[in-house]
């Protein structure tokens, strides 16, 4: 008997319906040779083509976070460090503006923390389907927490070739009473919460540095993130080998519903992430030992369009499995975020929005064929 996730959705008549979604990992474990109809995203006459490679001069900026740290004024090598920092801020501005994403190194998250995350994720996905289901629940809510799929809106919707696990890691009490943290492996939550705690420091540093790189006041973005109420969602993505990478996607095109997203991928299985640039899909050059930061819709709104969240997708591979872990950093859901005003602009592009209302609209209309959710915040 096949293994299924159950997904609930509201149909056109407002009735609650349930659909059974095949578990992709189990299909792959059986060595499936054909792609089930529900996963066919691309018509055979328009296959998902291998994306364009970048010209060698066009690489994704990699930012040395240690160089961004604000200088103390007691060092003799002050001039050199100040110049290095100014250079790094320029690179940060170019990555954030031109790509909506950038790589980071020397970020201060200990390597044992990163290795711990990889270990518990692989251990969880190494369990049988029955063990996984017994270890963690599934919830239908705006956040789609737990083990299973999300964004299933109808019986005939094209499905992504992915198995995912989603948790809200902050605020701490967000998951009280819910079984969204796997009980196996037993240290899963502890390891992931340590990573989230370390990542929050990096998020806060980057939000200040990005503001400065855009010639804005350093706290203009960070002030929206009340420490005890701001949210960090964890999403673990598992992309098993796929029999037809030309017909299926690991993740449908989307922009992130966050302010910033921090992405980590495992091992040397790069090449799955693509961004829509200059009217074509381009593979993101992402060395596996670096972390990747993505601008989300909420930062596009806060920056009043100085930055734009990239439209991106994940393609599948026939011969390898891929894992990634995404952390989504958001202001508190009840917070109202306001675009940074620009005295020189007569027409403002974006308006104030309540985070929760923006997200509810995004989930309601997703998936979309192009970047539409952001229009909710445009004047």
Buried (B, 14 or more C-beta within 10 A) or exposed (E): EEBBBEBEBEEEEEEEBEBEBBBBBBBBBEEBEEBBEBBBBBEEEEEBEEBEEBEEEEEBBBBBBEBBBEEEEEEEEEEEBEEBBEEBBEBBBEBBBBBBBBBBEEBEBEEEBBEBBBBBBBBBBEBEBEBBBBBBBBBBEBBBBBBBBBBBBEEEBBBBBBBBBBBBBBBEEBBEEBBBBBEBBEEBBEBBBBBBBBBBEBBBBBBBBBBBBBEBEBEBBBEBBEEEBBBBBBBBBBBBBBBBBBBBBBBBBBBBBBBBBBBBBBEEBBBBBBBBBEEEBBBBBBEEBBBBBBBBBBBBBBBBBBBBBBBBBBBBBEEBBBBBBBBBBBBBBEBEBBBBEEEEEEEEBBEEBBBBBBBBBBBEEBBEEEBBBBEBBEE
